[in-house]
């Protein structure tokens, strides 16, 4: 390889791939945006009238659909269905997020589509899955998390707290759908045949839970909130309030990082490193850390994060995160993150 070859930018991995994304909300558009960011061309087929699903959004600010080619088709009409079939027959991937059976009722059953386009990869994502009493029912992120145990585990000692919609919709549904589609494309590159990959937001959310079931089996996790290693119970894995009413996040799990945390907070003479995982000491230790963090502002503590390897971070809001020098250095946001909708997040470019 010559120096010139080494400096030549590689084409986007999915350049030349044609994806048809049937109108959906949440994880399907997010997965489509991930594939578009990898170079695929995504045509989003929507009904002529707004179906009134999900969070209402001015299209110019709808980042999950930025850069996709909008196509308005009434698939309930014969002409519209024929147009949709023509697009799908030329596509590499079809993505849909309907309830089970809707695609079939539209006349777009996977077997029919694959008969005319054998190389087609069909990615299907439902909410509850194809079986069971809830399969035909509506739901949102909070409902799927409620049914898989995750919502119960997140929150205060008194109440569960919804973790936005990033866990079920995006971490569970969108990522499992994307992995399935990419895997099917790899298989197609080997044998030339497309096929169907199918998941649900509920299944994807359960798939994010394996660590906790393993810890339960090992006797290291119980179902009481704020009573486990990763749910805010230990003094070394929680959030502390600072003197300006803001917060610092602490995740010093390993002994070497815990030692750095104690050093960073100047509590060497007050906290015994050997009792880090002695639950009987947690309340007093947390009180010591809380008292210390409350003596300085968040940003004053934030400067120490760069000097001590203590797994500590300032808790930033969305606007602060967009402007933070470290995030800017990694090109995660534009220099003027909210000047234009297409410049907010790097994955939309």
N, C-alpha and C positions, 0 to 999 in steps of 0.2 A: 504494500500500500504506500503510495506517495504522500508527501505532506499535503499536497493539494487535495487528494482523495479524502484524507483524514479531516480536512476542514470543510468539505462539502456537506451541507446539511442533509440529513436523511429525510426522505419523504415521510409524511405522517403515516403511522402504521396502518390505518384503515382507509387511506386515500383510495378513491375509486369504488368504495363500497356504497351501495345504495340501500338505504333503510326507509321503510314505510312505518310510521308510528301512528297508530290509530288514537284518536283523541282520548286522553285519560288525565288523571290528576296524580300529583305526588310522585311515587317512585318510578313510574314508566317515563314521564318526561325527564326526570333526573337521569335515569339510565340512558335515555336517548341523547341527552346533553353530554354525558361522559363519552359516548361513542362518537358524537360529532366532534368533540374536542380532540379525539384521536384521528380525525381526518375524514370520517364518513360523511356522506351527504344524507341528511335526514329530511324527509318530506312528512309533515305532520298533517294528517287528514282529519278535519274537524267538520261537524255539521254546520250548515249555514247559520243557524241561530245558536247563541250561547246556551249550552245545556244546563247551566247553573250548578256546576259541580265544584267543590273545593272552595278555596279562598279567592274571592273576586280580586282581579289584578289587571291594571292597565297594561296592555301588551308591551308597551315600551319598557316597563320595569319587570317583566316576567322573564327572569334570567334563565329559567329551566328550558324555555323555548326560544331563546335568542339564537339567531343564526340558522334556524330551521326554515325550510320552505313551506309556507302555509298553503294548504290545498283545501278548499271548501267543497264538500261532497255530501249530499243527502243519500246515505247508503240504504235508507228505507225505500227509496224509489228504484225502479228497474234501471233507469239510465244511470243513476248514481252508483248503484251496485256494479254495473258494467264498467264504469270508469275506475272504480276501486280495484276491480279484478284486473284491469289492464295495467294499473300501476304495480300491483302485487306480482303479476306474472313476470315483470321485468326486474323485480327487486332481489336483493341478496338476503334481506332480513325483514320480517314483519314483527312488530311489537304491539301487543294489546294488553289492556288491563281491565277488561270487562268482567262482570260476574260470570261464573261458569255457565256455559251453554249459550251465551249471547252471540258469540261469533258463529256458532252453528246455526242459530235461528236467523242470522243475517244471510245465510247461504254461503258462508266462508269457512266451512269446516276444514280443518287442517288436511284431511285426506284429499279433499277436492283441490285445495291449493297446491299440494305437493304433486298431485297427478299432472298438473299443467306446468309446474315449475319445480322439478325434483331437487334443485340445488337450494331451494328456499329454506332458511332457518327461521322458525316461528318461535318467538319468545312470548310466553303467556304468564301473566302475573295476576292472580286474584287476591282478594283480601283474606278470606277464611280457608281457602283450599276448595277442592272439588267435592269432598264428601262431608258428611256430618250435617247436623240440623242447622248450623249457621252458614253453610255454604252459599245459600241464595241471599243472605242478608247484607245490608250495608254496614260499613264500619270505617273508622279512622284510626290513625296511629295509636291513640290512647286506648282504644278498644282491644287492639291486638296485643299491646303490651300488658293490658289487664289480664288477658287470657293465657299468657305464657309465663307469668311469674315475675317479669322484669319490673312492671310498675309497682308491684307490692314491695319490691326491694329498694326502691329509690324514693328518697324523701326524708322527712323528719321522723323522729321517734313516734310522733302522733299520727301523721298522715302521709300517704304516698303523694309525690309531686310529679306531674307530667314533665318529662325531659325534652320539651319542645317536640318536634316531630322528626328528629334526626335519627332516632334509634330504630323504630319500626319501619317507617317509610323508606329511609335512605340507607341506614346501616343494614337493615334486614332485607326489605323488599328489593330496592334498587340494586344493591351490590350483588345479591344472589342472582337476580335476573341478568345482570351484566356478565357475571362470570359464566353463567349458563350459555348465554349467546356466544361469547368469545370461545368457549370450549367447543360448541357445536361448529363454529367456523373453522377451528383447528381440525376437527374431525373431517369436515367437508374437504379441507385441503388435502387430506389423505385418501379418502375414498370417493370424493366427488358428490356425495349425497348430503342433502339437507336433512331436516327433521324438526322435531318439536322439543323444546325445553320448557319446563313448567315449574312454577313455584308459587308461593303465596307470601303475603306480608307476615302472616302468622308463622309460617314455616321458617321464613328468614329470621324472624325474631327469636324463635326457639333455637335456631342455629347459632345465635350469638350468645347463648346461655351455657354452653358446654363447660366453661371454666367453673361456674357456680355449682353445677350438678356434680362435678368432680370433687369440689371442695366439700359439698354436703356428704358425699360418699366417704370421704376421708375424715369426716368428723370435724372439719375446720370451718364450717359455715352453718349458721342457723337462720331461721326465717324471721327473726326479729330485726326490724330496721335499726340502723345506727348501733349495731352490735357486732360488726364484722370488720375485717381488715380493710376492705375497700369501700365501706359505706359511711365513713365519717366517724367511726367509733374511736380508733386509735388517735392519740395526740399527734402522731407523725403523718396522718393522712386525713386532713380536714382543712377547712377554711377558717382563717382568723381575721377579725376586724382590726383595722388600723386606726390611728388617731383622727384621720379625716373622714371616718365613716365608710371607707372603702375596704377592700379585702386582699389578703394574700392567700394563695393556694399552696399547701404543703403536701408533698408526696414522698417523704424520706423513708421509704420502706426498708431498704438495705442498711445494715449497721454502719457501713462507711459513710453513707449519705446522712444518716441520722446523727452521726458524730459531727459532720459538717454543719448540720442544722443547729445543734447545740452550740457549736463554736460561733456560728453566724449571729445567733441571738445573745451571745455572751452569757450563757447559762451553765458554763462548765462546772462551776462550784455548787450548782443547785440541782442539776439533773444527773442521775446515775445512768451511764450508758448501758450498763449490764441489765437494767430492768426495763429495757425498751418494750418488750412484749409481755411484761408482767401486768395483767389487767388490773391488779389491785393498785397499781401506781398511776394508771391512766388519768384519772380525774385530777389528781394533784399536778401531774406533768402538764396536762392540757391547760390548767389554770396558770401555770408558770409561763407557758408559751403565749397564752392570751394576754396576760399582763404585759409581757415584753413587746408583743406586736402592737399593742395599743399605745405604745409610747412614741411611735414614729408614724409618718404618713406612708401610704402605700408606695408612692414613688420613691421615697427615701429607702424603703426596704427593697424596692425594685432594683436599685443600683447594686445592692449586695448580691442579687441573683447572678450578676455577671462575674462576681469575685469568688463566690463560694459554690462548690458543687454539691448543693444541698437539696436539689429537686424542689425548689421554690419558685413561684411565679406570681407576678401581680395579676389580679383578676380584672381583665379589661372588658369594656363594653364593645359593641360592634364597631363603633366609630374609632375608638382608641386602638383597637386591634388593627384596623386598616391603616392607621398612621404610624404604628410602632416601627422603629428603625429596623429591628430584626426581621419583621415580616416584609418590610420594604426591601431589605437586602436579599431576601429570597424570592422577590418578584411575585408575592402572593396577591398583591393588590396593585392598582395603578398608583401613580404619584398623586393623582387627584381622584380618589376612589369612587366618589359619587358624582363626578362631573358628567359622565355619560354611562348609561346602563351597561354598555358592552365593555366597560373598563373596570367594573367593580371587582370581579374575581378573575384570576388568571385562567381558570379552566374554560371561560367563555370566549377566549380569543381564538 
